[in-house]
Amino acid sequence: MAEVLAYWMRWPSIEGFFLQTNGSWALFEIFHFIGLALLVGIVVMFDLRILGMAKRVPVAPLAELLPWAVLGFVLAVVTGLGFVLGLRANLYHADAYKVLMTDVYLQLKLIGIGLAGLNLLFFYVSGMQRAVYALGPGEDAPGLAKVIAATSLTLWIGVTWMGRMVPWGL
């Protein structure tokens, strides 16, 4: 299994794309940061409202922004995969499989993303989503929703921090 993963992660077309397309790495960085801004920006606003900030704002209009957060997540994942799979084309000359297996910051970032996904799943499965979406101006979120929001906020801050640290783990 490890050999298959290592082979797949040395996908030459991604490396070739970065080597043959001038400015492509920078373009990927731009789209990665746009994706992060959409995702983390909207999630932070949503979580802070659940935690009790800006209580005059009803939650429903904020919830309408969540599809943009999903778009941001997709952008960040696609470009992030491009970064990992195209490492050999950049200055690092590193094997993507080896980086995935040895870069603690990348591993922590991926674990954080997974935990944030589980936290989001719990938000929906626990029924907190319905309770939170029904909040009007001035209303306070249930305690469990606040715990979920605080967990989300902590995880996404950690994911962002670990993402910034990834180059130093190479």
Backbone as a chain_set.jsonl record, in Angstrom:
{"seq": "MAEVLAYWMRWPSIEGFFLQTNGSWALFEIFHFIGLALLVGIVVMFDLRILGMAKRVPVAPLAELLPWAVLGFVLAVVTGLGFVLGLRANLYHADAYKVLMTDVYLQLKLIGIGLAGLNLLFFYVSGMQRAVYALGPGEDAPGLAKVIAATSLTLWIGVTWMGRMVPWGL", "coords": {"N": [[0.822, -1.2, 0.0], [1.929, 1.24, 0.822], [3.809, 1.63, -1.176], [2.212, 2.04, -3.416], [0.917, 4.424, -2.716], [3.164, 6.102, -2.521], [4.033, 6.032, -5.191], [1.82, 7.166, -6.522], [1.906, 9.715, -5.455], [4.029, 10.85, -6.725], [3.296, 12.035, -9.049], [3.949, 12.786, -12.231], [2.848, 14.671, -14.001], [1.886, 16.848, -12.542], [4.237, 17.885, -11.43], [5.499, 18.52, -13.837], [3.73, 20.445, -14.816], [4.148, 22.584, -13.009], [6.835, 23.083, -13.541], [6.85, 23.783, -16.255], [5.058, 25.844, -16.585], [5.231, 29.101, -16.251], [5.123, 30.961, -13.321], [3.118, 29.478, -12.162], [3.229, 28.286, -9.609], [3.048, 30.491, -7.903], [0.521, 31.378, -8.654], [-1.033, 29.244, -7.74], [-0.576, 29.617, -5.006], [-1.88, 32.07, -4.609], [-4.581, 31.353, -5.139], [-4.861, 29.448, -3.153], [-4.663, 31.003, -0.828], [-6.871, 32.686, -1.221], [-8.89, 30.785, -1.051], [-8.498, 29.974, 1.629], [-9.064, 32.395, 2.913], [-11.784, 32.743, 2.311], [-12.877, 30.391, 3.484], [-11.891, 30.3, 6.248], [-12.442, 32.915, 7.086], [-15.279, 33.128, 6.882], [-16.09, 30.99, 8.507], [-15.011, 31.799, 10.972], [-16.505, 34.172, 11.461], [-19.08, 33.043, 11.672], [-18.718, 31.241, 13.84], [-17.987, 33.048, 15.887], [-20.363, 34.505, 16.148], [-22.054, 32.509, 17.135], [-20.795, 32.12, 19.553], [-21.566, 34.366, 20.885], [-20.891, 36.95, 20.114], [-21.678, 39.959, 18.341], [-24.507, 39.872, 18.635], [-26.744, 41.122, 17.667], [-26.997, 40.404, 15.095], [-28.824, 38.191, 13.145], [-28.554, 34.61, 12.8], [-29.242, 33.272, 10.451], [-28.747, 34.877, 8.015], [-25.924, 34.83, 8.063], [-25.517, 32.119, 7.759], [-26.144, 31.814, 5.116], [-23.814, 32.42, 3.846], [-22.237, 30.182, 4.052], [-22.03, 28.311, 1.828], [-20.066, 29.619, 0.342], [-17.901, 29.311, 1.994], [-17.546, 26.589, 1.7], [-16.775, 26.528, -0.986], [-14.347, 27.881, -0.676], [-13.001, 25.977, 0.87], [-12.782, 23.859, -0.975], [-11.168, 25.092, -2.945], [-8.838, 25.49, -1.39], [-8.135, 22.843, -0.774], [-7.686, 21.677, -3.328], [-5.577, 23.28, -4.344], [-3.755, 22.915, -2.276], [-3.216, 20.165, -2.493], [-1.961, 20.301, -4.948], [0.348, 21.694, -4.193], [1.643, 19.806, -2.497], [1.936, 17.581, -4.211], [3.457, 18.703, -6.2], [5.931, 19.342, -5.191], [8.586, 18.612, -5.888], [9.088, 20.109, -8.09], [9.455, 22.64, -7.201], [11.547, 24.721, -5.132], [12.23, 22.954, -3.154], [12.837, 20.328, -3.845], [11.861, 17.898, -2.917], [10.501, 14.727, -2.084], [7.111, 13.996, -2.353], [5.747, 11.975, -0.934], [7.59, 11.352, 1.082], [7.668, 13.788, 2.401], [5.027, 13.931, 3.347], [5.119, 11.849, 5.157], [7.032, 12.691, 6.997], [6.923, 15.437, 7.68], [5.961, 17.07, 10.364], [4.359, 19.315, 10.806], [2.708, 19.414, 8.528], [1.382, 17.0, 8.883], [0.041, 17.53, 11.317], [-1.573, 19.625, 10.447], [-3.242, 18.301, 8.594], [-4.478, 16.476, 10.324], [-5.821, 18.314, 11.961], [-7.622, 19.414, 10.077], [-9.151, 17.151, 9.554], [-10.266, 16.715, 12.13], [-11.721, 19.098, 12.373], [-13.595, 18.647, 10.402], [-14.961, 16.439, 11.526], [-15.978, 17.724, 13.779], [-17.727, 19.531, 12.549], [-19.504, 17.702, 11.408], [-20.572, 16.644, 13.773], [-21.885, 18.932, 14.67], [-24.058, 19.051, 12.911], [-25.239, 16.465, 13.193], [-25.881, 16.375, 15.895], [-28.03, 18.047, 16.097], [-27.704, 20.674, 16.672], [-27.381, 22.447, 14.606], [-29.961, 23.092, 13.639], [-31.0, 24.416, 15.873], [-29.241, 26.586, 16.096], [-29.488, 27.893, 13.609], [-32.005, 28.913, 13.867], [-31.77, 31.037, 15.548], [-32.553, 34.304, 16.435], [-32.08, 37.922, 16.263], [-30.225, 39.021, 19.063], [-30.577, 36.677, 20.49], [-29.297, 33.922, 22.39], [-27.002, 31.275, 21.784], [-27.338, 27.702, 22.3], [-25.559, 25.947, 24.946], [-24.048, 23.654, 24.098], [-23.746, 24.2, 21.395], [-22.079, 26.401, 21.568], [-19.754, 25.227, 22.585], [-19.084, 23.6, 20.417], [-18.638, 25.593, 18.495], [-16.464, 26.976, 19.652], [-14.57, 24.947, 19.602], [-14.355, 24.582, 16.836], [-13.344, 27.091, 16.057], [-10.86, 27.078, 17.399], [-9.645, 24.84, 16.166], [-9.488, 25.664, 13.42], [-7.865, 27.915, 13.597], [-5.559, 26.655, 14.491], [-5.075, 24.944, 12.272], [-4.518, 26.84, 10.299], [-2.221, 28.008, 11.38], [-0.47, 25.773, 11.481], [-0.337, 25.304, 8.752], [1.112, 27.516, 7.886], [3.515, 26.837, 8.999], [4.384, 24.604, 7.645], [6.38, 24.827, 5.476], [8.723, 25.052, 7.003], [8.988, 22.61, 8.101], [9.933, 21.035, 6.149]], "CA": [[0.0, 0.0, 0.0], [2.805, 2.41, 0.895], [4.441, 1.816, -2.489], [1.198, 2.611, -4.312], [0.763, 5.826, -2.321], [4.392, 6.812, -2.905], [4.026, 6.165, -6.653], [0.775, 8.12, -6.899], [2.295, 11.051, -5.018], [5.078, 11.368, -7.612], [2.566, 12.25, -10.281], [4.839, 13.665, -13.004], [2.176, 15.76, -14.711], [1.824, 18.008, -11.645], [5.592, 18.448, -11.421], [5.714, 19.116, -15.158], [2.928, 21.666, -14.901], [4.838, 23.651, -12.287], [8.107, 23.379, -14.206], [6.655, 24.319, -17.597], [4.147, 26.982, -16.579], [5.847, 30.18, -15.486], [4.243, 31.632, -12.368], [2.02, 28.616, -11.718], [3.298, 28.094, -8.157], [2.505, 31.719, -7.3], [-0.921, 31.371, -8.914], [-1.608, 28.295, -6.786], [-0.555, 30.26, -3.689], [-2.946, 33.075, -4.582], [-5.868, 30.672, -4.996], [-4.874, 28.798, -1.84], [-4.971, 32.027, 0.169], [-8.266, 33.094, -1.428], [-9.688, 29.716, -0.459], [-8.393, 30.075, 3.087], [-9.769, 33.6, 3.358], [-13.218, 32.448, 2.265], [-13.206, 29.36, 4.463], [-11.639, 30.676, 7.639], [-13.153, 34.157, 7.368], [-16.707, 32.874, 7.098], [-16.218, 30.117, 9.68], [-14.746, 32.61, 12.169], [-17.686, 35.021, 11.694], [-20.168, 32.169, 12.114], [-18.398, 30.753, 15.183], [-18.044, 34.157, 16.844], [-21.78, 34.81, 16.4], [-22.56, 31.456, 18.017], [-20.197, 32.339, 20.875], [-22.216, 35.494, 21.537], [-20.502, 38.26, 19.579], [-22.579, 40.516, 17.319], [-25.809, 39.235, 18.866], [-27.808, 41.786, 16.904], [-27.05, 39.772, 13.77], [-29.412, 36.855, 13.145], [-27.637, 33.61, 12.257], [-29.66, 32.833, 9.106], [-27.98, 35.519, 6.938], [-24.551, 34.316, 8.095], [-25.554, 30.753, 7.229], [-26.188, 31.903, 3.65], [-22.43, 32.525, 3.366], [-21.534, 28.905, 4.207], [-21.594, 27.73, 0.545], [-18.805, 30.259, -0.053], [-16.865, 28.653, 2.796], [-17.308, 25.296, 1.046], [-15.962, 26.842, -2.168], [-13.01, 28.165, -0.165], [-12.393, 24.704, 1.267], [-12.426, 23.135, -2.205], [-9.992, 25.779, -3.502], [-7.675, 25.227, -0.54], [-7.752, 21.432, -0.907], [-7.126, 21.441, -4.666], [-4.261, 23.917, -4.444], [-2.882, 22.252, -1.308], [-2.755, 18.924, -3.132], [-0.987, 20.712, -5.96], [1.611, 22.006, -3.513], [2.295, 18.586, -2.021], [2.308, 16.73, -5.343], [4.402, 19.396, -7.064], [7.085, 19.807, -4.408], [9.866, 18.394, -6.567], [9.258, 21.149, -9.102], [9.796, 23.893, -6.541], [12.898, 24.792, -4.579], [12.467, 21.973, -2.103], [13.335, 19.068, -4.414], [11.485, 16.894, -1.929], [9.538, 13.722, -2.502], [5.852, 14.28, -1.671], [5.46, 10.9, 0.022], [8.503, 11.512, 2.217], [7.206, 14.974, 3.132], [3.806, 13.557, 4.06], [5.47, 10.936, 6.246], [8.001, 13.25, 7.95], [6.662, 16.831, 8.061], [5.02, 17.063, 11.482], [3.404, 20.411, 10.635], [1.73, 18.973, 7.531], [0.574, 15.965, 9.522], [-0.854, 18.194, 12.272], [-2.555, 20.375, 9.664], [-4.212, 17.345, 8.063], [-5.256, 15.988, 11.468], [-6.717, 19.409, 12.334], [-8.7, 19.485, 9.083], [-10.022, 16.005, 9.821], [-11.014, 16.981, 13.362], [-12.697, 20.153, 12.077], [-14.675, 17.98, 9.666], [-15.746, 15.672, 12.5], [-16.685, 18.712, 14.588], [-18.837, 20.007, 11.717], [-20.459, 16.595, 11.339], [-21.251, 16.608, 15.068], [-22.778, 20.094, 14.692], [-25.28, 18.693, 12.189], [-25.833, 15.244, 13.741], [-26.395, 16.65, 17.241], [-29.207, 18.898, 16.014], [-27.359, 22.055, 17.003], [-27.536, 23.262, 13.397], [-31.331, 23.627, 13.604], [-31.151, 25.368, 16.975], [-28.443, 27.779, 15.812], [-30.046, 28.598, 12.449], [-33.248, 29.559, 14.285], [-31.487, 32.163, 16.439], [-32.828, 35.641, 15.941], [-31.24, 38.96, 16.864], [-30.199, 39.078, 20.518], [-30.733, 35.371, 21.128], [-28.059, 33.234, 22.741], [-26.917, 29.891, 21.311], [-27.233, 26.695, 23.363], [-24.205, 25.693, 25.436], [-23.346, 22.691, 23.253], [-23.379, 24.904, 20.158], [-20.919, 27.241, 21.887], [-18.591, 24.334, 22.687], [-18.753, 23.215, 19.04], [-18.078, 26.779, 17.836], [-15.129, 27.227, 20.213], [-13.711, 23.89, 19.066], [-14.133, 24.92, 15.426], [-12.457, 28.256, 16.013], [-9.53, 26.623, 17.812], [-9.088, 23.957, 15.138], [-9.137, 26.389, 12.194], [-6.679, 28.729, 13.895], [-4.447, 25.708, 14.497], [-4.82, 24.506, 10.895], [-3.87, 27.958, 9.614], [-0.87, 28.128, 11.939], [0.326, 24.638, 11.001], [-0.112, 25.522, 7.325], [2.218, 28.473, 7.738], [4.736, 26.196, 9.473], [4.748, 23.474, 6.776], [7.677, 24.954, 4.796], [9.836, 24.879, 7.932], [9.089, 21.19, 8.409], [10.567, 20.349, 5.023]], "C": [[0.867, 1.265, 0.0], [3.466, 2.691, -0.446], [3.48, 2.464, -3.475], [1.013, 4.093, -4.001], [1.979, 6.643, -2.739], [4.446, 7.029, -4.412], [3.021, 7.23, -7.085], [1.194, 9.548, -6.559], [3.459, 11.622, -5.821], [4.494, 11.564, -9.0], [3.333, 13.237, -11.151], [4.125, 14.815, -13.703], [2.048, 17.012, -13.84], [3.191, 18.687, -11.593], [5.873, 19.16, -12.737], [4.955, 20.411, -15.327], [3.648, 22.822, -14.221], [6.142, 24.052, -12.969], [7.915, 24.11, -15.533], [5.784, 25.567, -17.644], [4.705, 28.058, -15.656], [4.809, 30.846, -14.579], [3.138, 30.757, -11.811], [2.033, 28.39, -10.205], [2.703, 29.306, -7.443], [0.995, 31.796, -7.496], [-1.63, 30.411, -7.96], [-1.635, 28.904, -5.387], [-1.675, 31.287, -3.56], [-4.294, 32.405, -4.362], [-5.972, 29.938, -3.659], [-5.26, 29.819, -0.765], [-6.38, 32.586, 0.003], [-9.195, 32.055, -0.81], [-9.679, 29.769, 1.053], [-9.162, 31.278, 3.619], [-11.278, 33.364, 3.37], [-13.602, 31.484, 3.385], [-13.079, 29.877, 5.892], [-12.381, 31.962, 7.999], [-14.621, 33.931, 7.692], [-16.917, 32.009, 8.337], [-15.994, 30.914, 10.965], [-15.94, 33.513, 12.472], [-18.837, 34.199, 12.271], [-19.934, 31.702, 13.553], [-18.487, 31.865, 16.228], [-19.486, 34.551, 17.15], [-22.384, 33.776, 17.347], [-22.033, 31.651, 19.439], [-20.736, 33.586, 21.574], [-21.791, 36.864, 21.064], [-21.495, 38.669, 18.488], [-23.964, 39.881, 17.427], [-26.952, 39.895, 18.103], [-27.986, 41.162, 15.523], [-27.728, 38.408, 13.895], [-28.47, 35.87, 12.438], [-27.979, 33.254, 10.815], [-28.91, 33.55, 7.976], [-26.51, 35.074, 6.902], [-24.492, 32.917, 7.494], [-25.604, 30.753, 5.704], [-24.793, 32.031, 3.045], [-21.693, 31.182, 3.378], [-21.196, 28.214, 2.881], [-20.296, 28.356, 0.026], [-17.64, 29.683, 0.745], [-16.527, 27.288, 2.202], [-16.461, 25.498, -0.207], [-14.516, 27.125, -1.747], [-12.283, 26.899, 0.242], [-11.937, 23.915, 0.042], [-11.192, 23.761, -2.852], [-8.729, 25.452, -2.703], [-7.204, 23.781, -0.679], [-7.089, 21.172, -2.253], [-5.73, 22.047, -4.782], [-3.274, 23.3, -3.456], [-2.351, 20.926, -1.838], [-1.719, 19.233, -4.199], [0.364, 21.027, -5.348], [2.356, 20.731, -3.124], [2.783, 17.738, -3.193], [3.343, 17.385, -6.25], [5.665, 19.868, -6.374], [8.405, 19.687, -5.145], [10.138, 19.481, -7.601], [9.673, 22.475, -8.483], [11.205, 23.79, -5.955], [13.233, 23.639, -3.647], [13.089, 20.679, -2.62], [13.057, 17.92, -3.454], [10.466, 15.937, -2.531], [8.265, 13.906, -1.681], [5.526, 13.225, -0.618], [6.318, 11.058, 1.274], [8.078, 12.716, 3.069], [5.969, 14.64, 3.95], [4.121, 12.69, 5.278], [6.362, 11.577, 7.31], [7.699, 14.67, 8.42], [5.558, 16.868, 9.12], [3.966, 18.157, 11.319], [2.324, 20.044, 9.618], [0.815, 17.914, 8.131], [-0.424, 16.58, 10.503], [-1.932, 18.996, 11.554], [-3.639, 19.431, 9.147], [-5.076, 16.75, 9.171], [-6.261, 17.054, 11.904], [-7.884, 19.55, 11.373], [-9.684, 18.339, 9.3], [-10.875, 16.209, 11.061], [-12.057, 18.075, 13.157], [-13.877, 19.577, 11.303], [-15.563, 17.164, 10.591], [-16.56, 16.601, 13.399], [-17.902, 19.252, 13.835], [-19.917, 18.938, 11.605], [-21.252, 16.507, 12.638], [-22.243, 17.767, 15.201], [-24.111, 19.752, 14.027], [-25.985, 17.496, 12.817], [-26.473, 15.5, 15.104], [-27.667, 17.488, 17.228], [-28.929, 20.357, 16.34], [-27.539, 22.98, 15.801], [-28.928, 23.896, 13.359], [-31.528, 24.687, 14.685], [-30.428, 26.674, 16.673], [-29.048, 28.576, 14.663], [-31.325, 29.344, 12.809], [-33.013, 30.776, 15.175], [-31.791, 33.489, 15.757], [-31.892, 36.647, 16.587], [-31.363, 38.946, 18.392], [-30.297, 37.742, 21.222], [-29.376, 34.688, 21.302], [-28.116, 31.785, 22.262], [-26.872, 28.933, 22.497], [-25.769, 26.429, 23.733], [-23.411, 24.733, 24.566], [-22.905, 23.338, 21.944], [-22.156, 25.785, 20.393], [-19.647, 26.407, 22.004], [-18.129, 23.93, 21.286], [-18.098, 24.388, 18.314], [-16.672, 27.085, 18.348], [-14.129, 26.187, 19.714], [-13.358, 24.183, 17.615], [-13.134, 26.058, 15.287], [-11.017, 27.855, 16.357], [-8.877, 25.767, 16.73], [-8.661, 24.731, 13.896], [-7.972, 27.346, 12.413], [-5.443, 27.829, 13.89], [-4.075, 25.229, 13.106], [-4.086, 25.598, 10.127], [-2.424, 28.11, 10.087], [0.023, 27.0, 11.425], [0.62, 24.776, 9.508], [1.029, 26.489, 7.07], [3.549, 27.84, 8.137], [5.226, 25.075, 8.551], [6.091, 23.671, 6.076], [8.878, 24.753, 5.721], [9.993, 23.427, 8.354], [9.757, 20.4, 7.305], [12.037, 20.284, 5.284]], "O": [[0.587, 2.227, -0.715], [3.662, 3.848, -0.816], [3.869, 3.323, -4.267], [0.957, 4.921, -4.91], [1.838, 7.752, -3.254], [4.859, 8.096, -4.867], [3.33, 8.088, -7.911], [0.874, 10.483, -7.293], [3.836, 12.775, -5.613], [5.147, 11.281, -10.005], [3.364, 14.426, -10.833], [4.747, 15.843, -13.972], [2.097, 18.127, -14.36], [3.292, 19.91, -11.699], [6.416, 20.264, -12.753], [5.465, 21.368, -15.909], [3.749, 23.912, -14.783], [6.509, 25.227, -12.972], [8.726, 24.962, -15.896], [5.779, 26.276, -18.651], [4.654, 27.932, -14.433], [3.739, 31.244, -15.039], [2.295, 31.244, -11.057], [0.974, 28.31, -9.583], [1.94, 29.156, -6.489], [0.272, 32.231, -6.6], [-2.698, 30.726, -7.436], [-2.611, 28.728, -4.657], [-2.34, 31.364, -2.527], [-5.067, 32.83, -3.503], [-7.063, 29.822, -3.1], [-6.085, 29.531, 0.103], [-7.021, 32.927, 0.997], [-10.163, 32.398, -0.131], [-10.721, 29.628, 1.693], [-9.829, 31.191, 4.65], [-11.966, 33.739, 4.32], [-14.54, 31.739, 4.14], [-14.05, 29.886, 6.648], [-12.897, 32.082, 9.11], [-15.143, 34.48, 8.662], [-17.823, 32.268, 9.129], [-16.715, 30.72, 11.944], [-16.351, 33.613, 13.628], [-19.485, 34.609, 13.234], [-20.84, 31.76, 14.385], [-19.002, 31.65, 17.325], [-19.803, 34.893, 18.289], [-23.137, 34.125, 18.255], [-22.738, 31.38, 20.412], [-20.4, 33.838, 22.731], [-22.296, 37.864, 21.575], [-22.072, 37.822, 17.806], [-24.522, 39.413, 16.434], [-28.008, 39.29, 17.916], [-29.005, 41.372, 14.864], [-27.27, 37.558, 14.659], [-27.683, 36.266, 11.578], [-27.077, 32.96, 10.031], [-28.468, 32.88, 7.043], [-25.924, 34.956, 5.825], [-23.534, 32.571, 6.803], [-25.157, 29.798, 5.068], [-24.611, 31.777, 1.854], [-20.628, 31.062, 2.772], [-20.148, 27.572, 2.804], [-19.516, 27.691, -0.654], [-16.524, 29.577, 0.236], [-15.367, 26.877, 2.197], [-15.535, 24.729, -0.463], [-13.576, 26.661, -2.391], [-11.086, 26.757, -0.008], [-10.835, 23.366, 0.026], [-10.276, 23.049, -3.262], [-7.678, 25.171, -3.28], [-6.001, 23.522, -0.699], [-6.047, 20.52, -2.316], [-4.807, 21.393, -5.267], [-2.088, 23.174, -3.762], [-1.178, 20.602, -1.655], [-0.724, 18.521, -4.34], [1.404, 20.675, -5.906], [3.55, 20.593, -3.39], [3.907, 17.234, -3.175], [4.035, 16.691, -6.995], [6.392, 20.704, -6.91], [9.256, 20.57, -5.039], [11.291, 19.74, -7.946], [10.193, 23.345, -9.182], [11.95, 22.861, -6.266], [14.407, 23.378, -3.382], [13.806, 20.007, -1.878], [13.92, 17.075, -3.213], [9.67, 16.318, -3.389], [8.323, 13.967, -0.453], [5.075, 13.562, 0.477], [5.826, 10.914, 2.393], [8.125, 12.666, 4.298], [5.871, 15.023, 5.116], [3.457, 12.795, 6.31], [6.445, 11.058, 8.423], [8.185, 15.069, 9.479], [4.377, 16.716, 8.809], [2.802, 17.946, 11.658], [1.148, 20.337, 9.832], [-0.395, 17.936, 7.907], [-1.595, 16.201, 10.521], [-3.078, 19.04, 12.002], [-4.827, 19.735, 9.255], [-6.274, 16.542, 8.979], [-7.417, 16.741, 12.184], [-9.015, 19.779, 11.801], [-10.898, 18.531, 9.238], [-12.07, 15.912, 11.053], [-13.156, 17.993, 13.706], [-15.023, 19.971, 11.521], [-16.786, 17.19, 10.457], [-17.703, 16.295, 13.74], [-18.977, 19.411, 14.414], [-21.108, 19.238, 11.697], [-22.469, 16.318, 12.611], [-23.317, 17.601, 15.779], [-25.171, 20.126, 14.529], [-27.207, 17.51, 12.959], [-27.499, 14.902, 15.428], [-28.319, 17.622, 18.264], [-29.836, 21.187, 16.285], [-27.82, 24.166, 15.968], [-29.064, 25.088, 13.083], [-32.145, 25.726, 14.445], [-30.946, 27.751, 16.964], [-29.115, 29.804, 14.731], [-31.693, 30.305, 12.133], [-33.964, 31.476, 15.522], [-31.339, 33.751, 14.643], [-31.014, 36.277, 17.366], [-32.464, 38.869, 18.938], [-30.119, 37.676, 22.438], [-28.457, 34.846, 20.498], [-29.167, 31.146, 22.329], [-26.42, 29.307, 23.579], [-24.863, 26.658, 22.932], [-22.228, 24.961, 24.315], [-21.817, 23.055, 21.443], [-21.295, 25.904, 19.521], [-18.579, 26.838, 21.569], [-16.931, 23.917, 21.001], [-17.113, 24.202, 17.599], [-15.785, 27.416, 17.561], [-12.975, 26.513, 19.436], [-12.203, 24.051, 17.21], [-12.196, 25.986, 14.493], [-10.075, 28.255, 15.673], [-7.701, 25.945, 16.414], [-7.578, 24.483, 13.365], [-7.173, 27.564, 11.501], [-4.402, 28.201, 13.347], [-2.891, 25.116, 12.785], [-3.141, 25.316, 9.39], [-1.518, 28.317, 9.28], [1.145, 27.247, 10.983], [1.702, 24.409, 9.051], [1.819, 26.3, 6.145], [4.601, 28.265, 7.66], [6.372, 24.643, 8.67], [6.896, 22.74, 6.08], [9.94, 24.327, 5.268], [11.027, 23.054, 8.908], [10.11, 19.235, 7.49], [12.785, 19.746, 4.468]]}, "num_chains": 1, "name": "protein.A"}
